[in-house]
């Protein structure tokens, strides 16, 4: 019943996501924290107990944040009490916090782990539990495996947890409130030329999607218009807070009719970014990744390996080959990007779904940081977002992308994947010239490709396609979608 997907555990509130199950997951996570601390002690042997420079015992610690969803704060308080009962010091955000803020503060505080209570872009009836590594990015697959193993033991033989009250743990300083937002905003100001952006006098619209990104742009003191910028755990007219084209009609209309220079949108936990240009046209993550990559290489004159998931545009392959940059391809899931960024210096890493990270910041997706970086690119390059996109077409030729998610039963999902596994020689009228199974099933055709994979967090099959015209992309998606019938 409790399963960690590509980005944590997500489930329906009151069905699988209950206080009881949350206690089990918290207890399993506390055991991971203890194992991390034990590994540290083995690498740096000291006389037990380990002590700080001031001679005090070093206690296991965790940074804990929560988003704006229904009961997220209450769920976070419950997690804090379970962790504190196991001897873990919990640095608890004093207000809702974005996932990048938790990741950043986990690294800054030198905590053993970070936790975010969020279901990201899922509908309002979901909540979730994300685990973050000490390095400031998603927990590694090996760490998640430890949690899952401990969880199976706990579920098989549930322990009796004796918890004190929340206030008692606060009095004992096992739960400590802190501002996750203030140090994070300082880092943005240090890394991004906010004053130059202000001087450019852009007219900007932000769709906060009722999420944890709220209250941040105001602290950067940018003159902006805000949409969906109040507390609304049901997400109102949005359905689910995902910054994709079909959810940004209000933002697009606002930008177009109000003659704005650009519009931004963030998902529920503000780690993903969506953008529309001055005409209200949605700009996908494929193009934004390339805009950032070119800026880092050609303007900032940086050279380092590039990481991308299998669902990201082939423009990256073409550019890296021309610039002789090492390119690393991973399965879908930002944890694979972060794992590479934690091992060695990476210029930029990202995925199709709106998440990317650069050497300028933590190895974590961050919608707000990347929005500010895009504004800096526009300012330095003296080009609008539309002009930057047109520049890509001129340099690489046209690359058009589409993703379609289809809700299916488990039986249908298995049937689709079984058909793909057998191999496909034709997709519609297109001949398949190569197949990759790095993650799901990726079928290459002339000047394009199609990817079929099951969602790790929702009952969905995802279809992705890229080709040289929008019409071909639609044809490819329609052809593979028939597998679901």
C-alpha positions in Angstrom: 0.0 0.0 0.0 2.9 2.4 0.7 5.1 2.7 -2.4 7.8 5.2 -3.3 7.8 6.3 -6.9 10.1 8.5 -9.0 9.6 11.3 -6.5 8.6 10.0 -3.1 5.4 8.5 -1.7 2.1 10.0 -2.9 -1.4 8.7 -2.0 -5.0 9.7 -1.5 -5.7 11.4 1.8 -7.7 9.2 4.2 -7.3 6.1 2.0 -3.6 5.3 1.9 -2.2 8.6 3.2 -3.3 8.4 6.8 -1.7 9.4 10.1 -1.1 5.7 10.9 0.7 5.1 7.6 2.6 8.4 7.9 3.9 7.3 11.3 5.2 4.0 9.8 7.0 6.0 7.0 8.4 8.5 9.5 9.7 5.7 11.7 11.3 4.0 8.7 12.9 7.3 7.7 14.2 7.8 11.2 16.1 4.5 10.8 17.6 5.8 7.6 18.8 8.9 9.4 20.4 6.7 12.1 22.1 4.6 9.4 23.4 7.7 7.7 24.9 9.0 11.0 26.4 5.6 11.7 28.0 5.6 8.2 29.5 9.0 8.9 31.0 7.8 12.2 32.6 4.8 10.5 34.2 7.1 7.9 35.4 9.5 10.6 35.9 7.4 13.7 35.6 9.3 17.0 35.2 8.2 20.6 31.5 7.8 21.1 29.5 9.8 21.5 30.5 12.0 18.5 30.9 15.6 19.6 30.7 19.0 18.0 33.5 21.6 18.2 31.9 22.9 21.4 32.1 19.4 22.9 28.4 18.7 22.6 27.0 15.4 21.4 26.2 15.4 17.7 22.6 14.4 17.3 20.9 13.1 14.2 19.0 15.9 12.5 16.4 16.5 9.8 14.9 19.5 8.1 11.1 19.2 7.7 8.8 21.4 5.5 5.2 21.2 4.2 3.2 22.7 1.4 -0.2 24.4 1.2 -2.3 21.2 0.8 -5.1 20.0 3.1 -3.7 18.8 6.4 0.0 19.3 5.3 0.9 21.3 8.4 -0.8 18.7 10.7 0.9 15.8 8.9 4.3 17.6 9.2 3.7 18.1 13.0 3.0 14.3 13.3 6.2 13.4 11.4 8.1 15.8 13.6 6.9 14.1 16.8 7.7 10.6 15.5 11.2 11.7 14.5 11.8 13.5 17.8 10.6 10.4 19.7 13.4 8.5 18.0 16.1 11.0 19.0 16.2 13.0 15.8 16.4 16.8 16.1 13.8 18.3 13.7 14.3 21.7 12.2 10.6 22.5 11.3 9.7 25.3 8.9 7.7 28.0 10.6 5.4 28.4 7.5 4.7 26.4 4.4 7.9 25.9 2.3 8.8 24.9 -1.2 10.6 21.7 -1.9 13.8 23.6 -3.0 13.7 25.5 0.2 13.8 22.3 2.2 16.6 20.9 0.1 18.6 24.1 0.4 18.2 24.3 4.2 19.0 20.6 4.6 22.4 21.3 3.0 22.9 24.6 4.8 22.2 23.2 8.2 24.3 20.1 7.6 21.3 17.9 8.4 21.3 14.2 7.8 18.1 14.3 5.7 15.3 16.5 4.6 11.5 15.7 4.4 8.7 17.6 2.6 5.1 16.9 3.1 3.8 17.5 -0.5 2.1 15.7 -3.4 3.6 18.2 -5.8 1.3 18.6 -8.8 -1.2 15.8 -7.9 -4.9 16.7 -7.4 -6.1 18.1 -4.0 -7.2 14.7 -2.6 -3.5 13.6 -2.6 -0.6 14.2 -0.3 2.9 12.9 -0.2 6.2 12.4 1.5 9.5 13.5 -0.2 12.9 12.6 1.1 15.9 14.9 0.5 19.6 14.0 0.8 22.1 15.9 2.9 23.7 17.3 -0.3 20.6 19.4 -1.1 18.8 17.2 -3.6 16.5 14.2 -3.8 17.5 11.2 -1.7 19.4 8.5 -3.6 17.8 5.3 -4.8 19.9 3.5 -2.3 18.5 5.6 0.5 14.9 5.1 -0.6 15.6 1.3 -0.7 16.7 1.5 3.0 13.4 3.2 3.9 11.3 0.6 2.0 13.1 -2.3 3.7 12.6 -0.8 7.1 9.0 0.0 6.3 8.3 -3.6 5.4 9.6 -4.7 8.8 7.5 -2.1 10.6 4.3 -2.9 8.7 4.9 -6.6 9.4 5.2 -6.0 13.1 3.9 -2.5 14.0 5.6 -1.1 17.1 3.8 0.7 19.9 4.9 4.4 19.6 4.8 6.4 22.8 4.8 10.0 21.9 5.0 13.1 24.1 3.0 16.1 23.1 4.3 18.4 20.4 4.9 21.2 22.8 7.0 19.0 25.1 9.3 18.1 22.1 9.6 21.9 21.4 10.5 22.5 25.0 13.2 19.8 24.8 14.5 21.5 21.7 14.0 18.3 19.7 11.6 20.2 17.5 13.0 23.6 16.5 11.1 26.2 14.3 13.1 28.1 11.7 12.5 30.3 8.6 13.1 28.2 5.5 12.3 31.2 3.3 14.8 34.0 4.4 18.1 32.2 3.8 16.8 30.9 0.5 15.9 34.4 -0.7 19.4 35.6 0.2 20.9 32.9 -2.0 18.8 33.9 -5.0 19.9 37.5 -4.5 23.5 36.4 -4.4 23.4 34.2 -7.5 21.0 36.2 -9.7 21.3 39.8 -10.7 18.0 40.9 -9.4 18.8 44.6 -9.6 19.5 44.3 -13.4 16.2 42.5 -13.8 14.4 45.3 -11.9 16.1 47.9 -14.1 14.9 46.1 -17.2 11.4 47.0 -16.0 9.7 43.9 -17.2 5.9 43.5 -16.9 5.6 40.0 -15.3 2.7 37.8 -14.3 3.1 35.0 -11.9 0.6 32.1 -11.5 1.4 30.7 -8.0 -1.2 27.9 -8.5 -2.1 28.2 -4.8 1.2 26.5 -4.0 4.2 26.7 -1.7 5.9 29.3 -4.0 3.7 32.0 -2.6 5.3 34.8 -0.5 8.7 34.4 -2.3 8.5 36.8 -5.3 7.2 39.5 -3.0 10.4 39.2 -0.9 12.5 39.7 -4.1 10.5 43.0 -4.5 9.7 42.5 -8.2 6.8 44.5 -9.6 4.4 41.8 -10.7 0.9 40.6 -11.1 -0.2 37.5 -9.2 -2.7 34.8 -10.0 -4.0 32.1 -7.7 -2.0 33.7 -4.9 -4.0 32.8 -1.8 -4.4 29.8 0.4 -6.7 27.3 -1.2 -6.1 23.6 -0.5 -8.7 22.5 -3.0 -6.8 24.3 -5.8 -10.1 25.9 -6.9 -10.5 26.1 -10.7 -7.1 24.5 -11.4 -7.9 20.9 -10.6 -4.3 20.2 -10.0 -1.4 22.6 -9.6 0.8 21.5 -12.6 2.4 24.2 -14.8 1.6 22.6 -18.2 0.0 24.2 -21.2 -3.6 23.0 -20.6 -3.6 24.5 -17.0 -2.2 27.9 -18.0 -5.1 29.4 -20.1 -5.8 32.1 -17.5 -2.1 33.0 -17.3 -1.8 33.0 -21.1 -4.9 35.3 -21.5 -3.6 37.6 -18.8 -0.2 38.0 -20.5 -1.7 38.4 -23.9 -4.5 40.9 -23.1 -2.4 42.8 -20.5 0.6 43.1 -22.8 3.0 41.5 -20.3 6.5 40.6 -21.3 6.4 37.1 -19.8 4.3 34.8 -17.5 5.5 32.2 -15.0 3.8 29.4 -13.2 5.0 27.1 -10.4 3.6 23.7 -9.3 2.3 22.9 -5.9 5.7 22.6 -4.2 7.4 25.2 -6.5 10.2 22.9 -7.8 8.9 23.0 -11.4 8.5 26.0 -13.7 6.1 26.7 -16.6 6.4 29.8 -18.8 4.5 31.7 -21.5 6.0 34.3 -23.8 4.6 37.8 -24.5 2.0 36.4 -26.9 0.7 34.0 -24.3 2.3 31.0 -26.0 3.4 28.2 -23.7 7.2 27.5 -23.8 8.0 23.9 -22.9 10.9 22.8 -20.7 12.7 21.4 -23.7 13.3 24.9 -25.0 14.0 26.4 -21.6 16.7 23.8 -21.0 18.4 24.8 -24.3 18.1 28.5 -23.5 19.9 28.0 -20.2 22.5 25.6 -21.6 23.4 28.1 -24.3 23.6 30.9 -21.8 25.9 29.0 -19.4 28.2 27.9 -22.2 28.2 30.9 -24.5 27.8 33.8 -22.1 29.1 32.5 -18.8 31.8 30.5 -20.7 31.4 27.4 -18.5 32.2 23.9 -19.6 31.2 20.7 -17.7 29.2 17.5 -18.4 25.4 17.9 -19.1 22.8 15.5 -17.7 19.4 14.9 -19.2 16.6 12.3 -18.9 15.5 10.1 -21.8 12.4 12.3 -22.2 14.3 15.5 -22.9 14.8 17.0 -26.3 17.4 15.7 -28.8 18.5 19.3 -29.3 20.6 18.7 -26.2 22.4 15.8 -27.9 23.0 17.9 -31.0 24.4 20.9 -29.0 26.6 18.8 -26.8 28.1 17.0 -29.8 28.8 20.3 -31.5 30.4 21.8 -28.4 32.2 18.6 -27.4 30.5 18.5 -24.0 30.0 15.2 -22.2 26.3 14.2 -22.2 24.9 11.8 -19.6 21.4 10.3 -20.2 19.4 8.9 -17.3 15.9 7.4 -16.7 13.1 9.8 -15.9 13.2 11.1 -12.4 15.1 14.1 -11.0 16.8 11.8 -8.4 18.9 10.4 -11.2 20.0 13.9 -12.3 20.8 14.9 -8.7 22.7 11.7 -8.1 25.1 12.7 -11.0 25.3 16.2 -9.7 26.3 15.0 -6.3 29.1 12.8 -7.7 30.8 15.3 -9.9 30.6 18.9 -11.3 27.7 19.2 -13.7 26.9 22.2 -15.8 23.1 21.6 -16.0 20.8 18.7 -15.6 17.1 18.4 -16.3 14.0 16.6 -17.4 11.0 17.2 -19.6 8.5 17.8 -16.9 9.8 21.2 -15.9 12.6 20.5 -13.5 16.2 21.5 -14.0 19.2 22.5 -12.0 22.5 24.2 -12.7 25.9 24.6 -11.1 24.7 28.0 -9.8 22.4 26.5 -7.2 21.7 23.3 -5.3 21.3 19.9 -7.2 17.6 20.3 -7.1 14.7 21.4 -9.3 13.7 25.0 -8.4 11.0 26.8 -10.2 11.5 30.2 -8.5 15.3 30.2 -8.9 15.0 29.2 -12.6 12.4 31.9 -13.3 14.8 34.5 -12.0 17.6 32.9 -14.1 15.4 33.1 -17.2 14.8 36.8 -16.5 18.6 37.3 -16.1 19.1 35.5 -19.5 16.6 37.9 -21.1 18.2 40.9 -19.5 21.8 40.0 -20.5 20.9 38.7 -23.9 18.5 41.7 -24.5 16.0 39.3 -26.1 12.4 38.4 -25.2 11.5 34.8 -24.4 9.9 34.6 -27.8 13.1 35.8 -29.5 15.2 33.3 -27.6 12.8 30.5 -28.8 13.0 31.7 -32.4 16.8 31.6 -32.1 16.6 27.9 -31.3 14.6 27.2 -34.4 17.1 29.1 -36.5 20.1 27.3 -35.0 18.8 23.7 -34.7 15.8 23.5 -37.0 12.3 22.9 -35.7 11.8 20.6 -32.7 8.3 20.1 -31.5 7.3 18.2 -28.4 4.1 16.8 -26.9 3.3 14.7 -23.9 0.0 13.0 -23.2 -1.0 11.3 -20.0 -3.7 8.6 -20.1 -5.5 7.2 -17.1 -5.6 3.5 -17.4 -6.4 0.4 -15.3 -3.5 -1.7 -14.0 -4.5 -4.4 -16.5 -4.5 -2.0 -19.4 -1.2 -0.6 -18.2 0.4 -4.0 -18.2 -1.0 -4.8 -21.7 0.4 -1.6 -23.2 3.9 -2.2 -21.7 3.8 -5.9 -22.8 3.0 -4.8 -26.4 5.8 -2.2 -26.3 8.2 -4.8 -24.9 7.6 -7.2 -27.8 8.9 -4.5 -30.1 7.2 -2.2 -32.6 8.4 -1.9 -36.2 6.1 0.9 -37.3 4.4 3.8 -35.5 1.6 4.9 -37.8 3.3 5.4 -41.2 6.7 5.9 -39.6 9.4 3.1 -39.6 11.1 2.5 -36.2 14.9 2.7 -36.8 16.1 2.2 -33.2 14.8 1.3 -29.7 15.9 2.3 -26.2 14.8 0.7 -23.0 16.7 2.8 -20.5 13.3 3.9 -19.1 10.1 2.6 -20.6 10.3 2.1 -24.4 11.7 4.8 -26.6 11.2 4.3 -30.4 13.2 6.4 -32.8 11.9 7.4 -36.2 13.4 9.6 -38.8 13.8 13.1 -37.3 11.9 12.1 -34.2 11.0 9.7 -31.4 8.2 8.3 -29.2 8.5 7.3 -25.5 6.1 5.1 -23.7 6.4 4.7 -19.9 4.2 4.1 -16.9 4.0 6.8 -14.2 5.7 5.9 -11.0 3.4 8.0 -8.9 -0.1 7.9 -10.6 -2.3 5.3 -12.4 -1.1 6.7 -15.8 0.6 5.7 -19.0 2.7 8.6 -20.4 3.2 9.1 -24.1 6.0 11.5 -25.2 6.9 12.5 -28.8 9.3 14.8 -30.5 9.5 15.5 -34.2 10.2 18.3 -36.7 6.6 19.5 -37.1 3.7 19.7 -34.7 1.5 17.6 -37.0 4.0 14.7 -37.0 4.2 14.8 -33.2 0.4 14.6 -33.0 0.3 11.7 -35.4 3.0 9.8 -33.4 1.1 10.3 -30.2 -2.2 9.2 -31.8 -0.6 6.1 -33.2 0.9 4.9 -29.9 -2.1 5.9 -27.9 -4.1 3.2 -29.8 -2.1 0.7 -27.8 -4.2 1.7 -24.8 -7.5 0.7 -26.5 
